[in-house]
Amino acid sequence: MNRNALYAVIALLVAGLLVLGYFLYQERQQPEGIKIEMGEKGISIQTN
């Protein structure tokens, strides 16, 4: 494996970690408490 391929693999791994970190951050930012949704089936109330 030459150096350019190695750098490409490392860059892909770093990019994957950044994307994973972003999704985990977004998941933790979900508001705590009561979630109320109104849809076709009526009102839905969920607690977190």
mmCIF file of the N, C-alpha and C atoms, coordinates in Angstrom:
data_MODEL
# 
_entry.id   MODEL 
# 
loop_
_atom_site.group_PDB 
_atom_site.id 
_atom_site.type_symbol 
_atom_site.label_atom_id 
_atom_site.label_alt_id 
_atom_site.label_comp_id 
_atom_site.label_asym_id 
_atom_site.label_entity_id 
_atom_site.label_seq_id 
_atom_site.pdbx_PDB_ins_code 
_atom_site.Cartn_x 
_atom_site.Cartn_y 
_atom_site.Cartn_z 
_atom_site.occupancy 
_atom_site.B_iso_or_equiv 
_atom_site.pdbx_formal_charge 
_atom_site.auth_seq_id 
_atom_site.auth_comp_id 
_atom_site.auth_asym_id 
_atom_site.auth_atom_id 
_atom_site.pdbx_PDB_model_num 
ATOM 1   N N  . MET A 1 1  ? 0.854   -1.175 0.000  1.00 0.00 ? 1  MET A N  1 
ATOM 2   C CA . MET A 1 1  ? 0.000   0.000  0.000  1.00 0.00 ? 1  MET A CA 1 
ATOM 3   C C  . MET A 1 1  ? 0.902   1.241  0.000  1.00 0.00 ? 1  MET A C  1 
ATOM 4   N N  . ASN A 1 2  ? 0.683   2.112  -0.959 1.00 0.00 ? 2  ASN A N  1 
ATOM 5   C CA . ASN A 1 2  ? 1.530   3.303  -1.001 1.00 0.00 ? 2  ASN A CA 1 
ATOM 6   C C  . ASN A 1 2  ? 1.014   4.362  -0.028 1.00 0.00 ? 2  ASN A C  1 
ATOM 7   N N  . ARG A 1 3  ? 1.767   5.434  0.092  1.00 0.00 ? 3  ARG A N  1 
ATOM 8   C CA . ARG A 1 3  ? 1.431   6.462  1.084  1.00 0.00 ? 3  ARG A CA 1 
ATOM 9   C C  . ARG A 1 3  ? 0.124   7.169  0.779  1.00 0.00 ? 3  ARG A C  1 
ATOM 10  N N  . ASN A 1 4  ? -0.155  7.429  -0.487 1.00 0.00 ? 4  ASN A N  1 
ATOM 11  C CA . ASN A 1 4  ? -1.390  8.133  -0.820 1.00 0.00 ? 4  ASN A CA 1 
ATOM 12  C C  . ASN A 1 4  ? -2.615  7.314  -0.425 1.00 0.00 ? 4  ASN A C  1 
ATOM 13  N N  . ALA A 1 5  ? -2.568  6.026  -0.644 1.00 0.00 ? 5  ALA A N  1 
ATOM 14  C CA . ALA A 1 5  ? -3.683  5.167  -0.254 1.00 0.00 ? 5  ALA A CA 1 
ATOM 15  C C  . ALA A 1 5  ? -3.827  5.135  1.266  1.00 0.00 ? 5  ALA A C  1 
ATOM 16  N N  . LEU A 1 6  ? -2.702  5.098  1.968  1.00 0.00 ? 6  LEU A N  1 
ATOM 17  C CA . LEU A 1 6  ? -2.735  5.110  3.430  1.00 0.00 ? 6  LEU A CA 1 
ATOM 18  C C  . LEU A 1 6  ? -3.339  6.411  3.939  1.00 0.00 ? 6  LEU A C  1 
ATOM 19  N N  . TYR A 1 7  ? -2.951  7.539  3.349  1.00 0.00 ? 7  TYR A N  1 
ATOM 20  C CA . TYR A 1 7  ? -3.517  8.834  3.744  1.00 0.00 ? 7  TYR A CA 1 
ATOM 21  C C  . TYR A 1 7  ? -5.008  8.885  3.446  1.00 0.00 ? 7  TYR A C  1 
ATOM 22  N N  . ALA A 1 8  ? -5.439  8.293  2.336  1.00 0.00 ? 8  ALA A N  1 
ATOM 23  C CA . ALA A 1 8  ? -6.853  8.271  1.986  1.00 0.00 ? 8  ALA A CA 1 
ATOM 24  C C  . ALA A 1 8  ? -7.649  7.446  2.993  1.00 0.00 ? 8  ALA A C  1 
ATOM 25  N N  . VAL A 1 9  ? -7.117  6.315  3.405  1.00 0.00 ? 9  VAL A N  1 
ATOM 26  C CA . VAL A 1 9  ? -7.794  5.472  4.392  1.00 0.00 ? 9  VAL A CA 1 
ATOM 27  C C  . VAL A 1 9  ? -7.889  6.206  5.723  1.00 0.00 ? 9  VAL A C  1 
ATOM 28  N N  . ILE A 1 10 ? -6.822  6.854  6.144  1.00 0.00 ? 10 ILE A N  1 
ATOM 29  C CA . ILE A 1 10 ? -6.832  7.603  7.401  1.00 0.00 ? 10 ILE A CA 1 
ATOM 30  C C  . ILE A 1 10 ? -7.840  8.747  7.314  1.00 0.00 ? 10 ILE A C  1 
ATOM 31  N N  . ALA A 1 11 ? -7.890  9.449  6.186  1.00 0.00 ? 11 ALA A N  1 
ATOM 32  C CA . ALA A 1 11 ? -8.839  10.552 6.014  1.00 0.00 ? 11 ALA A CA 1 
ATOM 33  C C  . ALA A 1 11 ? -10.275 10.045 6.075  1.00 0.00 ? 11 ALA A C  1 
ATOM 34  N N  . LEU A 1 12 ? -10.556 8.891  5.471  1.00 0.00 ? 12 LEU A N  1 
ATOM 35  C CA . LEU A 1 12 ? -11.900 8.322  5.526  1.00 0.00 ? 12 LEU A CA 1 
ATOM 36  C C  . LEU A 1 12 ? -12.284 7.919  6.948  1.00 0.00 ? 12 LEU A C  1 
ATOM 37  N N  . LEU A 1 13 ? -11.348 7.363  7.678  1.00 0.00 ? 13 LEU A N  1 
ATOM 38  C CA . LEU A 1 13 ? -11.623 6.989  9.067  1.00 0.00 ? 13 LEU A CA 1 
ATOM 39  C C  . LEU A 1 13 ? -11.904 8.222  9.922  1.00 0.00 ? 13 LEU A C  1 
ATOM 40  N N  . VAL A 1 14 ? -11.120 9.263  9.739  1.00 0.00 ? 14 VAL A N  1 
ATOM 41  C CA . VAL A 1 14 ? -11.327 10.502 10.491 1.00 0.00 ? 14 VAL A CA 1 
ATOM 42  C C  . VAL A 1 14 ? -12.684 11.113 10.127 1.00 0.00 ? 14 VAL A C  1 
ATOM 43  N N  . ALA A 1 15 ? -13.022 11.133 8.851  1.00 0.00 ? 15 ALA A N  1 
ATOM 44  C CA . ALA A 1 15 ? -14.313 11.672 8.422  1.00 0.00 ? 15 ALA A CA 1 
ATOM 45  C C  . ALA A 1 15 ? -15.455 10.860 9.016  1.00 0.00 ? 15 ALA A C  1 
ATOM 46  N N  . GLY A 1 16 ? -15.326 9.550  9.038  1.00 0.00 ? 16 GLY A N  1 
ATOM 47  C CA . GLY A 1 16 ? -16.349 8.700  9.636  1.00 0.00 ? 16 GLY A CA 1 
ATOM 48  C C  . GLY A 1 16 ? -16.523 8.969  11.120 1.00 0.00 ? 16 GLY A C  1 
ATOM 49  N N  . LEU A 1 17 ? -15.419 9.174  11.824 1.00 0.00 ? 17 LEU A N  1 
ATOM 50  C CA . LEU A 1 17 ? -15.502 9.491  13.248 1.00 0.00 ? 17 LEU A CA 1 
ATOM 51  C C  . LEU A 1 17 ? -16.168 10.841 13.480 1.00 0.00 ? 17 LEU A C  1 
ATOM 52  N N  . LEU A 1 18 ? -15.880 11.802 12.627 1.00 0.00 ? 18 LEU A N  1 
ATOM 53  C CA . LEU A 1 18 ? -16.508 13.116 12.752 1.00 0.00 ? 18 LEU A CA 1 
ATOM 54  C C  . LEU A 1 18 ? -18.016 13.031 12.528 1.00 0.00 ? 18 LEU A C  1 
ATOM 55  N N  . VAL A 1 19 ? -18.426 12.275 11.531 1.00 0.00 ? 19 VAL A N  1 
ATOM 56  C CA . VAL A 1 19 ? -19.861 12.110 11.258 1.00 0.00 ? 19 VAL A CA 1 
ATOM 57  C C  . VAL A 1 19 ? -20.541 11.402 12.419 1.00 0.00 ? 19 VAL A C  1 
ATOM 58  N N  . LEU A 1 20 ? -19.919 10.353 12.930 1.00 0.00 ? 20 LEU A N  1 
ATOM 59  C CA . LEU A 1 20 ? -20.475 9.628  14.068 1.00 0.00 ? 20 LEU A CA 1 
ATOM 60  C C  . LEU A 1 20 ? -20.589 10.538 15.286 1.00 0.00 ? 20 LEU A C  1 
ATOM 61  N N  . GLY A 1 21 ? -19.570 11.323 15.545 1.00 0.00 ? 21 GLY A N  1 
ATOM 62  C CA . GLY A 1 21 ? -19.603 12.263 16.661 1.00 0.00 ? 21 GLY A CA 1 
ATOM 63  C C  . GLY A 1 21 ? -20.707 13.285 16.512 1.00 0.00 ? 21 GLY A C  1 
ATOM 64  N N  . TYR A 1 22 ? -20.913 13.767 15.293 1.00 0.00 ? 22 TYR A N  1 
ATOM 65  C CA . TYR A 1 22 ? -21.978 14.743 15.049 1.00 0.00 ? 22 TYR A CA 1 
ATOM 66  C C  . TYR A 1 22 ? -23.342 14.135 15.332 1.00 0.00 ? 22 TYR A C  1 
ATOM 67  N N  . PHE A 1 23 ? -23.580 12.901 14.867 1.00 0.00 ? 23 PHE A N  1 
ATOM 68  C CA . PHE A 1 23 ? -24.868 12.259 15.107 1.00 0.00 ? 23 PHE A CA 1 
ATOM 69  C C  . PHE A 1 23 ? -25.095 11.982 16.591 1.00 0.00 ? 23 PHE A C  1 
ATOM 70  N N  . LEU A 1 24 ? -24.052 11.583 17.296 1.00 0.00 ? 24 LEU A N  1 
ATOM 71  C CA . LEU A 1 24 ? -24.193 11.365 18.735 1.00 0.00 ? 24 LEU A CA 1 
ATOM 72  C C  . LEU A 1 24 ? -24.491 12.674 19.455 1.00 0.00 ? 24 LEU A C  1 
ATOM 73  N N  . TYR A 1 25 ? -23.859 13.757 19.027 1.00 0.00 ? 25 TYR A N  1 
ATOM 74  C CA . TYR A 1 25 ? -24.108 15.072 19.609 1.00 0.00 ? 25 TYR A CA 1 
ATOM 75  C C  . TYR A 1 25 ? -25.562 15.478 19.379 1.00 0.00 ? 25 TYR A C  1 
ATOM 76  N N  . GLN A 1 26 ? -26.068 15.294 18.165 1.00 0.00 ? 26 GLN A N  1 
ATOM 77  C CA . GLN A 1 26 ? -27.444 15.648 17.852 1.00 0.00 ? 26 GLN A CA 1 
ATOM 78  C C  . GLN A 1 26 ? -28.423 14.813 18.676 1.00 0.00 ? 26 GLN A C  1 
ATOM 79  N N  . GLU A 1 27 ? -28.109 13.556 18.891 1.00 0.00 ? 27 GLU A N  1 
ATOM 80  C CA . GLU A 1 27 ? -28.980 12.687 19.677 1.00 0.00 ? 27 GLU A CA 1 
ATOM 81  C C  . GLU A 1 27 ? -29.063 13.165 21.124 1.00 0.00 ? 27 GLU A C  1 
ATOM 82  N N  . ARG A 1 28 ? -27.977 13.640 21.665 1.00 0.00 ? 28 ARG A N  1 
ATOM 83  C CA . ARG A 1 28 ? -27.971 14.115 23.043 1.00 0.00 ? 28 ARG A CA 1 
ATOM 84  C C  . ARG A 1 28 ? -28.657 15.466 23.190 1.00 0.00 ? 28 ARG A C  1 
ATOM 85  N N  . GLN A 1 29 ? -28.823 16.188 22.105 1.00 0.00 ? 29 GLN A N  1 
ATOM 86  C CA . GLN A 1 29 ? -29.442 17.507 22.152 1.00 0.00 ? 29 GLN A CA 1 
ATOM 87  C C  . GLN A 1 29 ? -30.963 17.450 22.111 1.00 0.00 ? 29 GLN A C  1 
ATOM 88  N N  . GLN A 1 30 ? -31.535 16.261 22.068 1.00 0.00 ? 30 GLN A N  1 
ATOM 89  C CA . GLN A 1 30 ? -32.987 16.135 22.070 1.00 0.00 ? 30 GLN A CA 1 
ATOM 90  C C  . GLN A 1 30 ? -33.535 16.723 23.366 1.00 0.00 ? 30 GLN A C  1 
ATOM 91  N N  . PRO A 1 31 ? -34.590 17.502 23.288 1.00 0.00 ? 31 PRO A N  1 
ATOM 92  C CA . PRO A 1 31 ? -35.130 18.131 24.498 1.00 0.00 ? 31 PRO A CA 1 
ATOM 93  C C  . PRO A 1 31 ? -35.689 17.101 25.471 1.00 0.00 ? 31 PRO A C  1 
ATOM 94  N N  . GLU A 1 32 ? -35.488 17.354 26.737 1.00 0.00 ? 32 GLU A N  1 
ATOM 95  C CA . GLU A 1 32 ? -35.998 16.481 27.787 1.00 0.00 ? 32 GLU A CA 1 
ATOM 96  C C  . GLU A 1 32 ? -37.389 16.950 28.176 1.00 0.00 ? 32 GLU A C  1 
ATOM 97  N N  . GLY A 1 33 ? -38.214 16.047 28.631 1.00 0.00 ? 33 GLY A N  1 
ATOM 98  C CA . GLY A 1 33 ? -39.534 16.423 29.099 1.00 0.00 ? 33 GLY A CA 1 
ATOM 99  C C  . GLY A 1 33 ? -40.624 15.747 28.298 1.00 0.00 ? 33 GLY A C  1 
ATOM 100 N N  . ILE A 1 34 ? -41.664 16.497 28.005 1.00 0.00 ? 34 ILE A N  1 
ATOM 101 C CA . ILE A 1 34 ? -42.834 15.959 27.319 1.00 0.00 ? 34 ILE A CA 1 
ATOM 102 C C  . ILE A 1 34 ? -42.807 16.361 25.852 1.00 0.00 ? 34 ILE A C  1 
ATOM 103 N N  . LYS A 1 35 ? -43.104 15.397 24.984 1.00 0.00 ? 35 LYS A N  1 
ATOM 104 C CA . LYS A 1 35 ? -43.168 15.646 23.550 1.00 0.00 ? 35 LYS A CA 1 
ATOM 105 C C  . LYS A 1 35 ? -44.602 15.408 23.098 1.00 0.00 ? 35 LYS A C  1 
ATOM 106 N N  . ILE A 1 36 ? -45.212 16.430 22.519 1.00 0.00 ? 36 ILE A N  1 
ATOM 107 C CA . ILE A 1 36 ? -46.593 16.337 22.069 1.00 0.00 ? 36 ILE A CA 1 
ATOM 108 C C  . ILE A 1 36 ? -46.615 16.457 20.548 1.00 0.00 ? 36 ILE A C  1 
ATOM 109 N N  . GLU A 1 37 ? -47.232 15.487 19.882 1.00 0.00 ? 37 GLU A N  1 
ATOM 110 C CA . GLU A 1 37 ? -47.342 15.500 18.428 1.00 0.00 ? 37 GLU A CA 1 
ATOM 111 C C  . GLU A 1 37 ? -48.804 15.376 18.033 1.00 0.00 ? 37 GLU A C  1 
ATOM 112 N N  . MET A 1 38 ? -49.182 16.120 17.004 1.00 0.00 ? 38 MET A N  1 
ATOM 113 C CA . MET A 1 38 ? -50.527 16.020 16.459 1.00 0.00 ? 38 MET A CA 1 
ATOM 114 C C  . MET A 1 38 ? -50.417 15.470 15.049 1.00 0.00 ? 38 MET A C  1 
ATOM 115 N N  . GLY A 1 39 ? -51.093 14.362 14.781 1.00 0.00 ? 39 GLY A N  1 
ATOM 116 C CA . GLY A 1 39 ? -51.018 13.734 13.475 1.00 0.00 ? 39 GLY A CA 1 
ATOM 117 C C  . GLY A 1 39 ? -52.372 13.236 13.029 1.00 0.00 ? 39 GLY A C  1 
ATOM 118 N N  . GLU A 1 40 ? -52.356 12.398 12.006 1.00 0.00 ? 40 GLU A N  1 
ATOM 119 C CA . GLU A 1 40 ? -53.595 11.843 11.452 1.00 0.00 ? 40 GLU A CA 1 
ATOM 120 C C  . GLU A 1 40 ? -54.331 10.962 12.452 1.00 0.00 ? 40 GLU A C  1 
ATOM 121 N N  . LYS A 1 41 ? -53.588 10.340 13.338 1.00 0.00 ? 41 LYS A N  1 
ATOM 122 C CA . LYS A 1 41 ? -54.194 9.437  14.310 1.00 0.00 ? 41 LYS A CA 1 
ATOM 123 C C  . LYS A 1 41 ? -54.581 10.135 15.605 1.00 0.00 ? 41 LYS A C  1 
ATOM 124 N N  . GLY A 1 42 ? -54.432 11.443 15.649 1.00 0.00 ? 42 GLY A N  1 
ATOM 125 C CA . GLY A 1 42 ? -54.800 12.192 16.848 1.00 0.00 ? 42 GLY A CA 1 
ATOM 126 C C  . GLY A 1 42 ? -53.574 12.757 17.543 1.00 0.00 ? 42 GLY A C  1 
ATOM 127 N N  . ILE A 1 43 ? -53.687 12.946 18.847 1.00 0.00 ? 43 ILE A N  1 
ATOM 128 C CA . ILE A 1 43 ? -52.617 13.538 19.648 1.00 0.00 ? 43 ILE A CA 1 
ATOM 129 C C  . ILE A 1 43 ? -51.803 12.425 20.297 1.00 0.00 ? 43 ILE A C  1 
ATOM 130 N N  . SER A 1 44 ? -50.491 12.565 20.233 1.00 0.00 ? 44 SER A N  1 
ATOM 131 C CA . SER A 1 44 ? -49.578 11.616 20.850 1.00 0.00 ? 44 SER A CA 1 
ATOM 132 C C  . SER A 1 44 ? -48.732 12.363 21.874 1.00 0.00 ? 44 SER A C  1 
ATOM 133 N N  . ILE A 1 45 ? -48.685 11.844 23.104 1.00 0.00 ? 45 ILE A N  1 
ATOM 134 C CA . ILE A 1 45 ? -47.898 12.465 24.171 1.00 0.00 ? 45 ILE A CA 1 
ATOM 135 C C  . ILE A 1 45 ? -46.882 11.443 24.655 1.00 0.00 ? 45 ILE A C  1 
ATOM 136 N N  . GLN A 1 46 ? -45.600 11.859 24.652 1.00 0.00 ? 46 GLN A N  1 
ATOM 137 C CA . GLN A 1 46 ? -44.520 10.984 25.113 1.00 0.00 ? 46 GLN A CA 1 
ATOM 138 C C  . GLN A 1 46 ? -43.685 11.726 26.139 1.00 0.00 ? 46 GLN A C  1 
ATOM 139 N N  . THR A 1 47 ? -43.194 10.996 27.126 1.00 0.00 ? 47 THR A N  1 
ATOM 140 C CA . THR A 1 47 ? -42.273 11.582 28.098 1.00 0.00 ? 47 THR A CA 1 
ATOM 141 C C  . THR A 1 47 ? -40.888 11.015 27.868 1.00 0.00 ? 47 THR A C  1 
ATOM 142 N N  . ASN A 1 48 ? -39.889 11.838 28.074 1.00 0.00 ? 48 ASN A N  1 
ATOM 143 C CA . ASN A 1 48 ? -38.489 11.418 27.881 1.00 0.00 ? 48 ASN A CA 1 
ATOM 144 C C  . ASN A 1 48 ? -37.831 11.179 29.193 1.00 0.00 ? 48 ASN A C  1 
# 
